[in-house]
Amino acid sequence: MNQHKPIHTAIPGLGQRSIKTALAAAIIALIYLPLERNPSFSCIGVIFGMGNNMEDSRLNGGNRLIGTIIGGFVGMSMFWLEHVIYPSGNYYLKVLLVFFGLIILIWSSVAFRWPGAVQPGGVVLCIIMFNTPENHIDYAFNRMIDTAIGVVFALAINRIVTRERVDRLLKRMNGKNDHA
């Protein structure tokens, strides 16, 4: 197995993954500017989706994406059910539906062999149930789309901006720091 030796920079803890994550989040935020869309969930997708290598990125990004999709659909269903029973909403019913929604989310994540999807899915479910505007379906689908864009972008950056390229850049930066 090819073991990577980290390059130590002048700033402790700053390595190739940190640089690629910051680069990808900044680029995705700039891409969203002319679209007049909030880049938050795409940036979160980038942050969750960036791994030390492609395998880590697929796992981390997959957890975030699958969790967002499952949590989004379960959240939409629970939100809909709450408003069928109480059109103006009912906090106690909402709490009960969050309980059952989380049980469904956990079971679904395990059944699809994505147990790492539970945490991000639970976050999405709770956001939909407790903070969603009236049009919960659009909101949930937009979060799923934005998360997918962020995860795919993280995978692309991880594929294009390889560890070797970043290590060369960091070595050059360290070389300049050593002579200063």
C-alpha positions as CSV (number, residue, x, y, z in Angstrom):
1,M,0.0,0.0,0.0
2,N,1.3,3.4,-1.0
3,Q,1.8,5.3,2.3
4,H,1.7,9.1,1.9
5,K,4.1,11.2,4.0
6,P,2.5,14.5,4.8
7,I,4.2,17.8,3.9
8,H,4.5,20.0,7.0
9,T,3.7,23.6,6.3
10,A,4.4,26.8,8.2
11,I,0.8,26.7,9.4
12,P,0.3,23.5,11.6
13,G,-2.5,21.3,10.4
14,L,-2.6,22.9,6.9
15,G,-2.2,20.2,4.4
16,Q,-3.4,19.0,1.0
17,R,-6.9,18.2,2.1
18,S,-7.3,21.6,3.8
19,I,-6.2,23.5,0.7
20,K,-8.4,21.4,-1.6
21,T,-11.5,21.8,0.7
22,A,-11.0,25.6,0.9
23,L,-10.4,25.9,-2.8
24,A,-13.5,23.8,-3.7
25,A,-15.8,25.7,-1.3
26,A,-14.5,29.1,-2.6
27,I,-15.0,28.1,-6.2
28,I,-18.5,26.7,-5.6
29,A,-19.5,29.9,-3.8
30,L,-18.3,32.0,-6.8
31,I,-20.2,29.7,-9.2
32,Y,-23.4,30.3,-7.2
33,L,-23.1,34.1,-7.2
34,P,-24.5,34.7,-10.7
35,L,-27.2,32.1,-10.1
36,E,-28.5,34.1,-7.2
37,R,-28.7,30.9,-5.1
38,N,-27.5,30.4,-1.6
39,P,-24.3,28.3,-1.8
40,S,-24.5,27.0,1.8
41,F,-25.6,23.4,1.1
42,S,-23.2,23.1,-1.8
43,C,-20.4,24.3,0.3
44,I,-21.4,21.8,3.0
45,G,-21.5,19.1,0.4
46,V,-18.0,20.0,-0.7
47,I,-16.7,20.0,2.9
48,F,-18.3,16.6,3.7
49,G,-17.3,15.3,0.3
50,M,-13.6,16.1,0.4
51,G,-11.5,13.2,1.6
52,N,-7.8,12.4,1.7
53,N,-8.2,10.4,-1.5
54,M,-10.9,9.4,-3.9
55,E,-12.0,6.5,-1.8
56,D,-12.5,8.7,1.2
57,S,-14.2,11.3,-0.9
58,R,-16.7,8.8,-2.3
59,L,-17.4,7.4,1.2
60,N,-17.8,10.9,2.9
61,G,-19.6,12.4,0.0
62,G,-21.8,9.4,-0.4
63,N,-22.8,9.5,3.3
64,R,-23.7,13.2,2.9
65,L,-25.6,12.7,-0.4
66,I,-27.5,9.5,0.5
67,G,-28.3,10.9,4.0
68,T,-29.6,14.2,2.5
69,I,-31.8,12.2,0.0
70,I,-33.2,9.8,2.6
71,G,-33.6,12.6,5.2
72,G,-35.2,14.8,2.6
73,F,-37.8,12.3,1.5
74,V,-38.6,11.2,5.0
75,G,-38.7,14.8,6.2
76,M,-41.1,15.8,3.3
77,S,-43.3,12.8,4.2
78,M,-43.4,13.7,7.9
79,F,-44.0,17.4,7.2
80,W,-46.9,16.5,4.8
81,L,-48.4,14.1,7.3
82,E,-48.3,16.7,10.1
83,H,-50.1,19.2,7.9
84,V,-52.7,16.6,6.7
85,I,-53.6,15.9,10.4
86,Y,-53.2,19.5,11.6
87,P,-53.2,22.0,8.6
88,S,-51.8,24.8,10.8
89,G,-49.2,22.4,12.4
90,N,-48.9,21.0,15.9
91,Y,-45.7,21.0,17.8
92,Y,-46.3,17.8,19.8
93,L,-47.3,15.9,16.6
94,K,-44.2,17.3,14.9
95,V,-42.0,15.9,17.7
96,L,-43.6,12.5,17.5
97,L,-43.2,12.5,13.7
98,V,-39.5,13.5,14.1
99,F,-39.1,10.5,16.4
100,F,-40.7,8.1,13.9
101,G,-38.9,9.8,11.0
102,L,-35.5,9.2,12.6
103,I,-36.4,5.6,13.1
104,I,-37.3,5.3,9.4
105,L,-34.1,7.2,8.4
106,I,-31.9,4.9,10.5
107,W,-33.5,1.7,9.2
108,S,-33.4,3.0,5.6
109,S,-29.7,4.0,5.9
110,V,-28.7,0.6,7.3
111,A,-30.9,-1.2,4.7
112,F,-29.2,0.7,1.9
113,R,-25.8,-0.1,3.5
114,W,-25.0,3.5,4.1
115,P,-25.0,3.7,8.0
116,G,-22.9,6.9,7.7
117,A,-25.9,8.6,6.1
118,V,-27.7,8.7,9.4
119,Q,-26.1,11.8,10.8
120,P,-26.5,14.1,7.7
121,G,-29.9,12.6,7.0
122,G,-31.1,13.3,10.6
123,V,-29.9,16.9,10.2
124,V,-31.9,17.4,7.0
125,L,-35.0,15.7,8.5
126,C,-34.9,18.1,11.5
127,I,-34.3,21.2,9.4
128,I,-37.3,20.3,7.2
129,M,-39.5,19.6,10.2
130,F,-38.5,22.6,12.4
131,N,-37.3,25.3,9.9
132,T,-38.8,24.7,6.5
133,P,-40.8,27.4,4.7
134,E,-44.3,26.6,3.6
135,N,-43.2,25.1,0.3
136,H,-41.3,22.2,1.9
137,I,-41.1,20.1,-1.3
138,D,-39.1,22.8,-3.2
139,Y,-37.0,23.4,-0.2
140,A,-36.1,19.7,0.3
141,F,-35.4,19.1,-3.4
142,N,-33.2,22.3,-3.6
143,R,-31.2,21.0,-0.6
144,M,-30.8,17.6,-2.3
145,I,-29.7,19.2,-5.6
146,D,-27.3,21.6,-3.9
147,T,-25.8,18.9,-1.8
148,A,-25.3,16.7,-4.9
149,I,-23.6,19.6,-6.7
150,G,-21.2,20.1,-3.8
151,V,-20.4,16.4,-3.4
152,V,-19.8,16.0,-7.2
153,F,-17.6,19.2,-7.2
154,A,-15.6,17.8,-4.3
155,L,-15.0,14.6,-6.2
156,A,-14.0,16.5,-9.3
157,I,-11.5,18.7,-7.4
158,N,-10.1,15.7,-5.6
159,R,-9.6,14.0,-9.0
160,I,-8.1,17.1,-10.8
161,V,-6.1,18.6,-7.9
162,T,-4.1,15.5,-7.0
163,R,-2.2,14.9,-3.8
164,E,1.0,15.1,-5.8
165,R,0.2,18.5,-7.2
166,V,-0.7,19.9,-3.8
167,D,2.4,18.4,-2.2
168,R,4.6,20.0,-4.9
169,L,3.0,23.4,-4.2
170,L,3.5,22.9,-0.5
171,K,7.1,21.9,-1.0
172,R,7.7,25.0,-3.0
173,M,6.0,27.1,-0.4
174,N,8.1,25.5,2.4
175,G,11.3,26.0,0.3
176,K,10.5,29.7,0.1
177,N,9.8,29.8,3.9
178,D,13.1,28.0,4.7
179,H,15.2,30.7,2.9
180,A,13.4,33.7,4.3
